[in-house]
Amino acid sequence: MAEVIMYSTASCPYCVMAEKLLLNKDVEVTKIRVDLDPAQRSIMMERTGRRTVPQIYIGDTHVGGYDDLSALDKAGGLDPLLAS
């Protein structure tokens, strides 16, 4: 199963929904809390070109935020990406 990394904050409802969707698929999520470490937010922004959370990586693939993750799941593309 692919490694899943999620940039998040403690008070982000979209982060909670993204983590719940992934946990329902029995996926372990490594969270990087950008609210606790401002340097990580800078890294996230440089890496993704975005400033909002969550920002989700599955392996080397940048999925995007919760809406992107949910759309990928509904389109049937999430499970194969997780399996790679």
Residue pairs with C-beta under 8 A, 6 or more apart in sequence:
1 27
1 82
1 83
2 58
2 59
2 81
2 82
2 83
2 84
3 30
3 57
3 58
3 59
4 22
4 27
4 28
4 29
4 30
4 56
4 57
4 58
4 82
5 29
5 30
5 31
5 32
5 56
5 57
6 15
6 18
6 19
6 22
6 29
6 30
6 31
6 32
6 54
6 55
6 56
6 57
7 31
7 32
7 34
7 40
7 41
7 44
7 48
7 53
7 54
7 55
7 56
8 15
8 18
8 19
8 31
8 32
8 33
8 34
8 53
8 54
9 15
9 33
9 34
9 35
9 53
10 33
10 35
11 35
12 53
12 54
14 53
14 54
14 65
14 66
14 67
15 31
15 53
15 54
15 66
17 66
17 70
18 54
18 56
18 65
18 66
18 69
19 29
19 31
19 54
21 66
21 69
21 70
21 73
22 29
22 69
23 29
25 78
25 79
25 82
27 82
32 40
32 44
33 40
34 40
34 41
34 44
34 53
41 51
44 50
44 51
44 53
44 55
45 51
47 55
47 62
48 55
48 62
48 64
50 64
50 65
52 65
53 65
54 65
54 66
55 62
55 64
55 65
56 62
56 63
56 64
56 65
56 66
56 68
56 69
57 63
58 81
58 82
59 81
59 84
61 81
63 69
63 72
63 81
69 78
72 78
72 81
73 79
